[in-house]
């Protein structure tokens, strides 16, 4: 079994404060010891929060992030801190969802990535935002994200 080099990590195993903003958050990565296979890695954030950029009111979402690693894996604690940094960040649903995906693509250069942002309603209307980098690799087991339409989310 291959070992993953963790010598570059600064947050895992250390007391780390929640970053003040997404821009201040540090996304850390480790080498992928299984670069020879395409596997799906899924992160689920069922309690994601951000702020409406106009009213300052909280917005809530269930985020599903699926990716096929290339050379790098995103370190999960740093991802949790990054996602938590949106708590006091004002942005529209689309900007949050796409911005998270683009930052991950920039930082870890996955073979493929998709994100589903299932936002809870404000003003009576839920907004769901979906994006992916392209066609998933052939023969990849790609399960449904499993988040029901809004009627079933309550």
C-alpha positions as CSV (number, residue, x, y, z in Angstrom):
1,X,0.0,0.0,0.0
2,X,1.3,3.5,-0.9
3,X,1.8,6.2,1.7
4,X,0.6,9.7,1.2
5,X,3.0,12.5,2.0
6,X,1.4,14.7,4.6
7,X,4.5,16.8,5.5
8,X,3.1,19.9,3.8
9,X,-0.1,20.0,5.8
10,X,-0.5,22.9,8.3
11,X,-4.1,22.5,9.5
12,X,-4.7,18.8,10.1
13,X,-3.9,17.9,13.7
14,X,-3.6,21.5,14.7
15,X,-6.1,23.9,16.3
16,X,-7.1,26.0,13.3
17,X,-9.5,29.0,13.4
18,X,-12.2,29.4,10.9
19,X,-10.9,31.7,8.1
20,X,-12.4,35.2,7.9
21,X,-13.3,34.8,4.3
22,X,-13.1,32.2,1.4
23,X,-10.2,34.2,-0.1
24,X,-8.3,33.9,3.2
25,X,-9.0,30.1,3.5
26,X,-6.2,27.8,2.7
27,X,-7.1,24.6,0.7
28,X,-4.5,22.0,1.3
29,X,-3.8,19.0,-0.8
30,X,-1.9,15.7,-0.6
31,X,-0.6,13.5,-3.3
32,X,-2.9,10.8,-4.6
33,X,-1.3,7.4,-4.1
34,X,-3.7,5.8,-6.6
35,X,-3.3,8.0,-9.7
36,X,-3.6,5.0,-11.9
37,X,-7.3,4.6,-11.3
38,X,-10.4,6.7,-11.7
39,X,-12.4,6.7,-8.5
40,X,-15.1,9.1,-7.3
41,X,-14.5,11.1,-4.2
42,X,-17.6,12.6,-2.6
43,X,-17.9,15.4,-0.1
44,X,-21.3,16.2,1.4
45,X,-21.9,19.5,3.2
46,X,-25.6,19.3,4.3
47,X,-25.4,22.5,6.5
48,X,-23.6,24.9,4.2
49,X,-24.3,28.6,5.0
50,X,-23.5,31.9,3.5
51,X,-25.1,35.4,3.5
52,X,-27.3,37.1,1.0
53,X,-25.1,39.9,-0.4
54,X,-28.0,42.4,-0.3
55,X,-29.9,41.7,2.9
56,X,-27.2,40.0,5.0
57,X,-29.7,37.3,5.8
58,X,-28.4,33.7,6.1
59,X,-28.8,31.3,3.2
60,X,-28.6,27.5,3.6
61,X,-27.6,24.8,1.2
62,X,-26.9,21.1,0.9
63,X,-23.7,20.9,-1.2
64,X,-22.5,17.7,-3.0
65,X,-19.0,17.8,-4.4
66,X,-17.9,14.8,-6.5
67,X,-14.5,14.6,-8.1
68,X,-12.1,12.2,-9.7
69,X,-8.6,13.0,-8.4
70,X,-5.6,13.4,-10.6
71,X,-2.3,14.0,-8.9
72,X,-3.9,15.5,-5.8
73,X,-6.5,14.9,-3.1
74,X,-8.0,17.8,-1.3
75,X,-7.4,17.5,2.5
76,X,-10.8,17.3,4.1
77,X,-10.2,19.5,7.2
78,X,-9.0,22.3,5.0
79,X,-12.1,21.9,2.8
80,X,-14.3,22.0,5.9
81,X,-12.7,25.2,7.0
82,X,-12.9,26.7,3.5
83,X,-16.7,25.9,3.3
84,X,-17.1,27.2,6.8
85,X,-15.5,30.5,5.8
86,X,-18.6,31.3,3.7
87,X,-20.7,31.7,6.9
88,X,-20.0,35.4,6.9
89,X,-19.5,35.9,3.2
90,X,-22.1,37.6,1.1
91,X,-22.7,36.1,-2.3
92,X,-25.6,34.8,-4.4
93,X,-26.2,31.1,-4.6
94,X,-24.8,30.7,-8.1
95,X,-21.6,32.6,-7.2
96,X,-21.0,30.5,-4.1
97,X,-21.6,27.2,-5.8
98,X,-19.6,27.9,-9.0
99,X,-16.9,29.7,-7.0
100,X,-16.3,26.7,-4.8
101,X,-16.0,24.4,-7.7
102,X,-13.7,26.6,-9.6
103,X,-11.4,27.1,-6.6
104,X,-11.2,23.3,-6.2
105,X,-10.4,22.9,-9.9
106,X,-7.7,25.5,-9.6
107,X,-6.1,24.1,-6.4
108,X,-6.2,20.3,-7.0
109,X,-6.6,19.9,-10.8
110,X,-9.0,17.0,-10.7
111,X,-9.6,14.8,-13.7
112,X,-13.3,15.6,-13.3
113,X,-15.5,17.5,-10.9
114,X,-19.1,18.2,-10.4
115,X,-21.0,20.2,-7.7
116,X,-24.6,20.3,-6.8
117,X,-25.8,23.3,-4.7
118,X,-29.2,22.5,-3.4
119,X,-30.3,25.8,-1.8
120,X,-33.2,26.0,0.6
121,X,-35.9,28.6,-0.3
122,X,-35.8,32.2,0.4
123,X,-38.8,34.1,-0.7
124,X,-40.6,30.8,-1.3
125,X,-38.3,29.6,-4.1
126,X,-35.4,27.1,-3.8
127,X,-32.5,27.6,-6.2
128,X,-30.4,24.6,-7.2
129,X,-27.1,25.2,-9.0
130,X,-25.2,22.4,-10.9
131,X,-21.9,22.5,-12.7
132,X,-19.3,20.1,-13.9
133,X,-16.0,20.3,-15.7
134,X,-17.0,18.1,-18.6
135,X,-17.7,14.5,-19.4
136,X,-16.9,12.1,-16.6
137,X,-14.3,9.5,-17.2
138,X,-15.5,6.4,-19.0
139,X,-16.4,3.4,-16.7
140,X,-16.6,5.7,-13.6
141,X,-19.3,4.6,-11.2
142,X,-21.2,7.9,-10.8
143,X,-24.0,7.5,-8.2
144,X,-26.9,10.0,-8.1
145,X,-26.3,12.8,-5.7
146,X,-29.3,11.6,-3.8
147,X,-30.7,15.0,-2.7
148,X,-34.4,14.9,-3.3
149,X,-36.2,17.8,-4.9
150,X,-37.2,20.5,-2.5
151,X,-40.5,19.0,-1.5
152,X,-38.7,16.1,0.1
153,X,-35.9,18.1,1.8
154,X,-37.9,19.5,4.7
